[in-house]
Amino acid sequence: MRTTFARTCALAFISSVTMSAAMAAPVGAVISACDRMHGAGQTCNYGIKGNSLVGCTNDVVFECPADGSRQCTGSKNTSGKCNEDGTAARVSTLKGNELLDSLHAKDLHQAK
């Protein structure tokens, strides 16, 4: 019950964040989503690659460049694999709501 309540609160927060996201997703929201997924036993890893924070799930790869924008963009992960350092294959670009929605799709599915 405690986990369900916490997950519901997290999803409510993310919903408010995604409504204001335009072309990129805020780095804090992306990392929080990844941490929640990881805490729920789902695959979501991140790490530093070059001058960027990079991360992935089995479905999504994201990058948050250290350019001062504090925004992340993402791509679909076609490999289905997510390395512990947050690297995986990338294909089509995901931005803003698409990125956050993709990170939360599995969390929403498990909450049902």
C-alpha positions in Angstrom: 0.0 0.0 0.0 2.8 2.4 0.9 4.5 1.7 -2.5 1.3 2.3 -4.4 0.6 5.6 -2.7 4.2 6.8 -3.3 4.0 5.8 -6.9 0.7 7.6 -7.3 2.2 10.8 -5.8 5.2 10.4 -8.2 3.0 10.0 -11.2 0.9 13.1 -10.2 4.2 15.1 -10.0 5.4 13.8 -13.4 2.0 14.6 -15.0 2.4 18.3 -13.9 6.0 18.4 -15.2 5.0 16.9 -18.6 2.3 19.5 -19.2 4.9 22.2 -19.1 7.6 20.4 -21.2 7.9 21.7 -24.7 10.8 20.3 -26.7 13.0 18.8 -23.9 12.4 17.4 -20.5 13.8 18.9 -17.3 16.9 16.9 -16.1 15.4 16.7 -12.5 12.2 15.1 -13.8 14.0 12.6 -16.0 16.4 11.5 -13.2 13.5 11.3 -10.7 11.6 9.1 -13.1 14.6 6.9 -13.7 15.2 6.6 -9.9 11.6 5.6 -9.3 11.7 3.0 -12.1 14.9 1.6 -10.7 13.4 1.6 -7.2 10.4 -0.4 -8.5 12.7 -3.1 -9.9 12.6 -1.9 -13.5 15.6 -1.2 -15.7 16.7 2.4 -15.7 20.4 3.4 -15.5 22.4 6.6 -16.0 26.0 7.8 -15.9 28.4 10.3 -17.3 29.6 10.0 -20.9 31.9 12.8 -22.1 30.3 16.1 -21.0 26.8 14.7 -20.7 24.6 12.7 -18.3 23.3 9.7 -20.3 20.8 7.1 -19.3 18.5 4.3 -20.6 15.7 1.9 -20.0 15.0 -1.1 -22.2 12.9 1.2 -24.4 14.5 4.7 -24.2 17.9 6.3 -24.2 18.3 9.8 -22.9 21.0 12.5 -22.8 21.3 15.6 -20.7 24.2 17.7 -22.0 26.1 20.0 -19.7 25.2 23.1 -21.7 23.5 25.0 -19.0 20.0 24.2 -20.3 19.3 21.5 -17.7 17.2 19.8 -20.3 17.2 16.2 -21.7 16.3 14.7 -25.0 15.8 11.0 -25.8 15.7 8.3 -28.4 14.0 5.0 -28.8 16.3 2.1 -27.7 16.1 -0.4 -30.5 18.6 -2.9 -28.8 16.2 -3.5 -25.8 19.3 -3.5 -23.6 20.5 -0.9 -21.1 24.0 -1.0 -19.8 24.8 -0.1 -16.2 26.6 3.0 -17.4 23.4 4.2 -19.1 24.5 3.5 -22.7 22.5 1.6 -25.3 21.4 1.9 -29.0 19.7 5.0 -30.2 17.3 5.6 -33.2 14.5 8.1 -33.3 14.6 11.3 -31.2 12.2 11.8 -28.3 11.8 15.2 -26.7 9.8 16.8 -23.9 6.6 14.9 -23.2 7.5 12.0 -25.4 10.7 11.4 -23.4 8.9 11.6 -20.0 5.9 9.6 -21.3 8.3 6.8 -22.5 10.1 6.7 -19.2 6.8 6.4 -17.3 4.9 4.0 -19.6 6.1 0.9 -17.8 5.5 2.5 -14.4 1.9 3.4 -15.4 1.4 -0.1 -16.7 2.5 -1.8 -13.5 0.4 0.6 -11.4 -2.8 -0.8 -12.9 
